[in-house]
């Protein structure tokens, strides 16, 4: 059984808003992600990830949620409706844990995607294309 490595994020606190394991309808969250394993051509199921927001005038990351990708490689409910506010966010993906569960070494132990939200009325989708030796991300729709 694989146990995740200690959280690699510097200066992180765990927020009281963590709600791991609660299911949400795909269309109900203003922020979603989708991880595809480009080495196998399949969704990256069971990949652990954390969502954090930069607080304290840019000095401290606060963890909002820990979650795992579903069988389709999606994590549809990262934030509850109304929970999004303008600011800087970070998605941290435990890529090393994902590849170790598959018996594969990888170059990147984790991937951090940092992005800024200026209009909290919009929906945001942050896909990740992943292989053991590379990754790509972009703002999706």
Backbone as numpy.savetxt, mean C-alpha at the origin, in Angstrom:
# Nx Ny Nz CAx CAy CAz Cx Cy Cz
5.91 -20.81 7.68 5.07 -19.64 7.68 5.95 -18.40 7.68
5.61 -17.43 6.87 6.38 -16.20 6.77 5.84 -15.16 7.75
6.73 -14.55 8.50 6.36 -13.43 9.36 7.00 -12.18 8.79
6.24 -11.09 8.62 6.80 -9.88 8.03 7.99 -9.35 8.82
8.93 -8.75 8.12 10.06 -8.11 8.76 9.59 -6.91 9.55
10.40 -6.43 10.50 10.01 -5.21 11.21 9.77 -4.08 10.21
8.87 -3.22 10.57 8.50 -2.11 9.69 9.73 -1.26 9.37
10.09 -1.10 8.09 11.31 -0.38 7.72 11.16 1.13 7.73
9.97 1.63 8.01 9.73 3.06 7.90 10.26 3.82 9.10
11.07 4.84 8.88 11.68 5.64 9.93 10.68 6.64 10.48
10.68 6.80 11.79 9.86 7.84 12.41 8.38 7.59 12.30
7.95 6.36 12.37 6.55 6.02 12.14 5.86 5.76 13.46
4.63 6.25 13.58 3.80 5.89 14.72 2.56 5.20 14.20
1.98 4.38 15.01 0.76 3.68 14.61 -0.42 4.51 15.04
-1.25 4.87 14.08 -2.42 5.68 14.38 -3.55 4.83 14.91
-4.48 5.48 15.59 -5.62 4.76 16.14 -6.61 4.39 15.05
-6.39 4.87 13.81 -7.30 4.60 12.72 -7.03 3.31 11.98
-6.17 2.46 12.51 -5.89 1.21 11.82 -7.09 0.28 11.91
-7.55 -0.23 10.77 -8.72 -1.10 10.74 -8.49 -2.26 9.82
-7.39 -2.95 10.08 -7.02 -4.14 9.30 -8.14 -5.16 9.34
-8.41 -5.74 8.19 -9.34 -6.84 8.13 -10.78 -6.45 7.86
-11.12 -5.18 7.89 -12.50 -4.78 7.61 -12.71 -4.76 6.11
-13.73 -5.41 5.64 -14.03 -5.43 4.21 -14.75 -4.17 3.79
-14.53 -3.76 2.56 -15.20 -2.59 2.01 -15.59 -2.90 0.58
-16.60 -2.25 0.12 -16.99 -2.37 -1.28 -15.95 -1.63 -2.12
-15.58 -2.16 -3.31 -14.55 -1.56 -4.14 -14.80 -0.09 -4.45
-16.02 0.32 -4.66 -16.28 1.70 -5.05 -16.40 2.66 -3.88
-16.30 2.17 -2.65 -16.55 3.03 -1.51 -15.33 3.79 -1.01
-14.15 3.42 -1.40 -12.95 4.07 -0.91 -12.42 5.09 -1.92
-11.98 6.25 -1.44 -11.41 7.25 -2.35 -9.97 6.91 -2.77
-9.35 5.88 -2.14 -7.98 5.49 -2.46 -7.90 3.98 -2.60
-7.39 3.51 -3.75 -7.25 2.08 -3.99 -5.87 1.79 -4.57
-5.47 0.51 -4.54 -4.25 0.07 -5.19 -4.49 -1.30 -5.81
-3.64 -1.65 -6.75 -3.72 -2.93 -7.45 -2.28 -3.34 -7.76
-1.88 -4.53 -7.33 -0.50 -4.99 -7.53 -0.52 -6.19 -8.47
0.25 -6.08 -9.54 0.38 -7.16 -10.51 1.80 -7.70 -10.49
1.93 -9.01 -10.42 3.21 -9.71 -10.47 3.55 -9.91 -11.94
4.41 -9.07 -12.47 4.71 -9.14 -13.90 5.61 -10.34 -14.24
6.26 -10.94 -13.23 7.08 -12.13 -13.49 6.20 -13.33 -13.80
5.04 -13.41 -13.16 4.15 -14.55 -13.39 2.97 -14.18 -14.29
2.73 -12.89 -14.44 1.57 -12.44 -15.21 0.27 -12.56 -14.44
0.36 -12.67 -13.11 -0.81 -12.85 -12.26 -0.92 -11.73 -11.22
-2.08 -11.56 -10.62 -2.20 -10.59 -9.52 -1.32 -11.03 -8.35
-0.81 -10.05 -7.62 0.03 -10.31 -6.45 -0.86 -10.45 -5.21
-1.31 -11.65 -4.98 -2.22 -11.94 -3.86 -1.45 -12.05 -2.55
-2.01 -11.47 -1.47 -1.45 -11.62 -0.14 -0.26 -10.73 0.17
-0.01 -9.72 -0.65 1.10 -8.80 -0.41 0.70 -7.82 0.70
1.52 -7.73 1.73 1.25 -6.83 2.86 1.65 -5.40 2.49
0.82 -4.45 2.91 1.12 -3.04 2.64 0.60 -2.16 3.77
1.19 -0.99 3.88 0.80 0.00 4.87 0.50 1.32 4.18
-0.51 2.00 4.66 -0.81 3.36 4.22 -0.49 4.30 5.37
0.27 5.35 5.07 0.65 6.35 6.08 0.40 7.73 5.54
0.24 8.70 6.45 0.10 10.11 6.07 1.14 10.91 6.84
1.72 11.90 6.16 2.71 12.77 6.77 2.01 13.79 7.64
2.38 13.84 8.91 1.74 14.73 9.89 2.79 15.63 10.54
2.35 16.42 11.48 3.23 17.28 12.29 4.12 18.16 11.42
3.50 18.85 10.48 4.22 19.79 9.60 5.37 19.11 8.87
5.10 17.89 8.39 6.09 17.18 7.58 7.17 16.48 8.37
6.95 16.22 9.65 7.98 15.62 10.48 7.74 14.15 10.83
6.51 13.66 10.72 6.19 12.33 11.23 5.18 11.61 10.33
5.50 10.36 9.99 4.55 9.51 9.27 3.65 8.83 10.29
2.35 8.86 10.07 1.38 8.18 10.92 0.72 7.08 10.11
0.81 5.85 10.61 0.19 4.73 9.92 -1.32 4.80 10.05
-2.00 4.75 8.91 -3.46 4.78 8.88 -4.06 3.39 8.76
-3.34 2.51 8.06 -3.90 1.18 7.83 -2.82 0.21 7.38
-2.97 -1.01 7.84 -2.19 -2.14 7.33 -3.19 -3.05 6.64
-2.82 -3.59 5.48 -3.75 -4.43 4.74 -2.97 -5.42 3.89
-3.71 -6.28 3.18 -3.15 -7.27 2.28 -3.94 -7.25 0.98
-3.26 -7.51 -0.12 -3.96 -7.56 -1.40 -4.84 -8.81 -1.45
-5.96 -8.69 -2.12 -6.93 -9.79 -2.24 -6.51 -10.72 -3.39
-7.28 -11.77 -3.71 -6.90 -12.70 -4.78 -6.74 -12.04 -6.15
-7.34 -10.88 -6.34 -7.18 -10.16 -7.60 -6.03 -9.15 -7.53
-5.25 -9.15 -6.44 -4.13 -8.23 -6.29 -4.56 -6.82 -5.89
-5.82 -6.66 -5.51 -6.34 -5.34 -5.19 -6.48 -5.14 -3.68
-6.39 -3.90 -3.30 -6.69 -3.50 -1.93 -7.64 -2.31 -2.06
-8.92 -2.62 -2.26 -9.87 -1.57 -2.64 -10.22 -0.56 -1.57
-10.17 -0.91 -0.31 -10.65 0.00 0.73 -9.58 0.54 1.64
-8.67 1.33 1.11 -7.59 1.84 1.94 -8.05 2.95 2.89
-9.03 3.72 2.49 -9.58 4.78 3.34 -11.10 4.69 3.31
-11.73 5.02 4.40 -13.18 5.12 4.44 -13.60 6.41 3.75
-14.79 6.43 3.16 -15.28 7.69 2.60 -15.27 8.77 3.68
-14.80 9.96 3.33 -14.71 11.06 4.28 -13.42 11.08 5.08
-12.61 10.02 4.99 -11.36 9.96 5.75 -10.20 10.63 5.02
-10.34 10.82 3.71 -9.28 11.44 2.92 -9.23 12.93 3.20
-8.01 13.43 3.36 -7.81 14.87 3.45 -6.56 15.22 2.66
-6.48 16.47 2.25 -5.32 16.91 1.48 -4.06 16.66 2.29
-3.00 16.24 1.60 -1.74 16.00 2.28 -0.87 15.02 1.52
0.22 14.63 2.15 1.18 13.70 1.56 0.98 12.33 2.20
0.88 11.32 1.34 0.62 9.95 1.75 1.75 9.05 1.26
1.83 7.86 1.89 2.84 6.88 1.48 2.22 5.49 1.54
2.37 4.74 0.46 2.06 3.32 0.45 3.39 2.57 0.51
3.53 1.69 1.50 4.73 0.88 1.64 4.34 -0.57 1.40
4.96 -1.18 0.42 4.65 -2.56 0.02 5.78 -3.48 0.49
5.45 -4.55 1.20 6.43 -5.53 1.67 6.76 -6.51 0.53
7.57 -6.05 -0.40 7.90 -6.86 -1.57 8.80 -8.04 -1.21
9.70 -7.86 -0.26 10.56 -8.97 0.14 9.74 -10.13 0.71
8.77 -9.82 1.54 7.91 -10.86 2.11 7.11 -11.59 1.03
6.62 -10.83 0.07 5.86 -11.42 -1.03 6.73 -12.42 -1.80
7.94 -12.02 -2.16 8.81 -12.89 -2.96 9.33 -14.06 -2.13
9.60 -13.84 -0.84 10.07 -14.95 0.01 9.01 -16.04 0.10
7.74 -15.66 0.19 6.67 -16.66 0.24 6.62 -17.49 -1.03
7.18 -16.98 -2.10 7.21 -17.68 -3.38 8.56 -18.33 -3.65
9.47 -18.34 -2.66 10.78 -18.96 -2.81 11.70 -18.20 -3.74
11.51 -16.90 -3.84 12.25 -16.07 -4.80 13.00 -14.97 -4.07
14.27 -14.77 -4.42 15.01 -13.60 -3.94 14.52 -12.38 -4.69
14.74 -11.21 -4.10 14.37 -9.97 -4.79 15.39 -8.89 -4.46
15.45 -7.91 -5.31 16.39 -6.80 -5.15 15.86 -5.75 -4.19
14.56 -5.49 -4.23 13.95 -4.44 -3.40 13.21 -5.07 -2.22
13.66 -4.83 -0.98 12.98 -5.41 0.18 11.59 -4.80 0.42
11.43 -3.56 0.03 10.12 -2.91 0.11 10.09 -1.80 -0.92
8.87 -1.40 -1.27 8.67 -0.30 -2.22 7.83 0.74 -1.51
8.30 1.98 -1.53 7.53 3.09 -0.98 7.10 4.00 -2.11
5.81 4.29 -2.16 5.26 5.20 -3.15 4.68 6.37 -2.37
5.30 7.53 -2.54 4.88 8.75 -1.83 4.17 9.64 -2.83
3.01 10.16 -2.44 2.21 10.99 -3.36 1.46 12.04 -2.55
1.08 13.11 -3.26 0.38 14.23 -2.63 -1.04 14.32 -3.17
-1.98 14.48 -2.27 -3.38 14.68 -2.62 -3.73 16.13 -2.31
-4.18 16.84 -3.33 -4.56 18.25 -3.13 -6.07 18.45 -3.14
-6.80 17.51 -3.72 -8.26 17.62 -3.79 -8.88 16.34 -3.25
-9.34 16.39 -2.01 -9.86 15.18 -1.36 -11.22 14.73 -1.89
-11.78 15.48 -2.84 -13.05 15.04 -3.44 -12.84 14.07 -4.59
-11.59 13.94 -5.08 -11.28 13.01 -6.17 -11.02 11.62 -5.62
-11.10 10.63 -6.50 -10.68 9.27 -6.18 -9.27 9.07 -6.74
-8.48 8.25 -6.05 -7.09 8.02 -6.44 -6.82 6.52 -6.48
-6.14 6.09 -7.55 -5.77 4.69 -7.73 -4.27 4.64 -7.97
-3.55 3.86 -7.16 -2.09 3.78 -7.23 -1.68 2.34 -7.52
-1.55 1.97 -8.80 -1.14 0.60 -9.16 0.37 0.39 -8.99
0.74 -0.88 -8.79 2.15 -1.26 -8.70 2.35 -2.49 -9.58
3.26 -2.39 -10.53 3.68 -3.53 -11.36 5.00 -4.01 -10.78
5.09 -5.30 -10.46 6.17 -5.80 -9.63 6.83 -7.03 -10.21
8.16 -7.06 -10.18 8.93 -8.27 -10.46 10.01 -8.35 -9.37
10.76 -9.44 -9.28 11.79 -9.51 -8.25 12.90 -8.47 -8.43
13.03 -7.92 -9.63 14.15 -7.04 -9.91 13.75 -5.63 -10.34
12.44 -5.35 -10.38 12.00 -4.02 -10.80 10.58 -3.76 -10.33
10.19 -2.49 -10.40 8.81 -2.12 -10.15 8.49 -0.84 -10.90
7.21 -0.65 -11.17 6.71 0.54 -11.84 5.40 0.94 -11.16
5.19 2.23 -11.02 3.95 2.74 -10.46 3.51 3.97 -11.24
2.26 4.32 -11.12 1.72 5.48 -11.81 0.39 5.83 -11.17
-0.14 7.00 -11.49 -1.47 7.34 -11.00 -2.48 6.75 -11.98
-3.25 5.81 -11.50 -4.23 5.16 -12.33 -5.57 5.86 -12.28
-6.56 5.23 -12.86 -7.90 5.83 -12.86 -8.90 4.85 -12.27
